[in-house]
Amino acid sequence: MLISSAFAQTAPAAAAGGDMMSSLTGMLPLVLMFVVLYFVMIRPQMKRQKEHKAMIDALAKGDEIATAGGLLGKVTKLGDNTLSLEVSAGVEVQLQRSAVVQVLPKGTVK
């Protein structure tokens, strides 16, 4: 009595070919968002990582560098994963190579 007869009715059957097309159309925004994300965020980050690795691999004794911590100095020794940085006359600090942020032009550090 209290339940209407509309609940007992079944939904009309959908066309057989329409299901496939609607699922592809529904996935299109998701695919487009991933493509945009790739070109806006992922690709530039990978490019920066590649450039940073090339810069670190090209370090040589006598290069003047800036570190992530803000130290400026001249490279005195190079190891596989570390380097020695002369920050002042007679003061050397050992750093990981990955801490190098920038190679400075010669004569910047005095």
Buried (B, 14 or more C-beta within 10 A) or exposed (E): EEEEEEEEEEEEEEEEEEEEEEEEEEEEEEEEEEEEEEEEEEEEEEEEEEEBEEBBEEBEEEBBBBBEEEBBBBBEEEEEEBBBBBBEEEEEBEBEBEBBBEBBEEEEBE
